[in-house]
Amino acid sequence: MKSRIQNYLSGITLFTLLLLAFTACNDEKNGPGLQNVDTLCFTIDGGDTSEELVAEQAWSISVNAGTDPWLTVSPLSGGGSTDPINLIFKALVNNNAQSRTAEVTITIGTKKYTYSVFQDGTTENSCNN
């Protein structure tokens, strides 16, 4: 009986260690891309926010906000840097009832990182602020 319990606990321990190692290797928050966000949210009033980008290679940004250019990001490209790069995300006022979304794709070298940006509408709330 004791042998089965020890085998079971050994299996659990091994699984936990492998899971932790895999998670640590895939933690994108310490790697390239935006450092502190997966998504951004703006209220109906819009405004701007600053986010840090880590990119040790040349990088570029594309913004897909549909037909209404309500979201801008600057700068849109740059060379690699060992220091974080400050990006400014700016949203215009949303006078529409519906919330809106945009997709921001950051290309660093040959890798692409995609982030979602949401903005509340006057009656529809996507951000749960």
C-alpha positions in Angstrom: 0.0 0.0 0.0 2.8 2.4 0.9 4.5 1.8 -2.4 1.3 2.8 -4.4 1.0 6.0 -2.4 4.7 6.8 -2.9 4.4 6.2 -6.7 1.3 8.3 -6.9 3.0 11.2 -5.0 6.1 10.8 -7.1 4.0 11.1 -10.3 2.2 14.2 -9.0 5.5 15.8 -8.1 7.1 15.1 -11.5 4.0 16.4 -13.3 4.0 19.6 -11.1 7.7 20.2 -11.8 7.2 19.7 -15.6 4.2 22.0 -15.6 6.2 24.7 -13.7 9.1 24.4 -16.1 6.9 24.6 -19.2 5.1 27.7 -17.8 8.3 29.4 -17.0 9.7 28.9 -20.5 6.5 30.2 -22.1 6.0 33.4 -20.0 5.7 36.0 -22.7 5.4 38.9 -20.1 9.2 38.7 -19.7 9.9 38.2 -23.4 9.2 40.3 -26.4 5.9 42.2 -26.8 3.8 44.4 -24.5 4.9 43.8 -21.0 1.8 44.3 -18.8 -1.2 43.8 -20.9 -3.0 41.3 -23.1 -5.9 43.6 -23.8 -6.5 47.4 -23.5 -9.8 49.1 -22.6 -10.9 52.6 -23.0 -14.0 54.4 -21.7 -16.4 56.2 -24.0 -14.3 59.4 -23.4 -11.2 57.9 -25.1 -7.9 59.2 -24.0 -4.4 57.8 -24.1 -2.3 55.3 -22.2 1.3 54.4 -22.3 2.5 50.8 -22.5 6.0 49.3 -22.6 7.2 47.2 -25.6 10.2 44.9 -25.4 11.7 44.4 -28.8 15.4 43.7 -29.3 14.9 43.5 -33.1 13.4 45.9 -35.6 9.6 46.1 -35.0 6.4 47.5 -36.6 2.8 47.9 -35.6 -0.4 47.6 -37.6 -3.8 48.7 -36.3 -7.0 47.2 -37.5 -9.9 49.3 -36.2 -12.3 48.7 -39.0 -13.5 51.6 -41.2 -13.4 54.1 -38.4 -9.9 55.1 -37.4 -10.7 55.6 -33.7 -7.4 54.2 -32.4 -3.8 55.3 -33.0 -0.5 53.9 -31.7 2.7 55.8 -31.9 5.4 55.2 -32.8 4.5 52.6 -35.4 8.0 51.2 -36.0 11.5 51.3 -34.7 14.8 49.5 -34.3 15.5 47.0 -31.6 16.5 48.1 -28.2 17.6 46.5 -24.9 15.5 49.2 -23.1 11.7 49.1 -23.1 10.1 51.2 -25.8 7.3 53.5 -24.8 4.2 53.2 -27.0 1.2 55.6 -26.8 -2.2 54.2 -27.5 -4.8 56.9 -28.2 -8.6 56.4 -28.6 -11.0 59.1 -29.8 -14.3 59.7 -28.0 -17.0 57.1 -28.9 -20.4 58.7 -29.3 -21.9 55.5 -30.6 -24.2 53.3 -28.6 -22.1 50.2 -29.4 -18.7 49.5 -28.0 -15.9 49.0 -30.5 -12.9 46.8 -30.9 -9.5 47.0 -32.7 -6.7 44.5 -33.2 -3.1 45.7 -32.8 -0.4 43.4 -34.3 3.2 44.0 -33.3 5.8 42.3 -35.6 9.2 41.8 -34.0 11.6 40.3 -36.4 9.6 37.4 -37.8 7.2 36.9 -34.9 3.8 38.5 -34.5 2.0 39.4 -31.3 -1.7 40.4 -31.4 -3.5 42.4 -28.8 -7.2 43.4 -28.5 -8.3 46.9 -27.7 -11.8 47.6 -26.6 -13.8 50.9 -26.1 -17.1 51.3 -24.4 -20.1 52.7 -26.2 -22.7 55.0 -24.7 -25.0 52.1 -23.9 -22.8 49.0 -24.5 -20.0 48.3 -22.1 -17.2 46.0 -23.3 -14.7 46.9 -20.6 -16.7 46.3 -17.5 -15.4 49.5 -16.0 
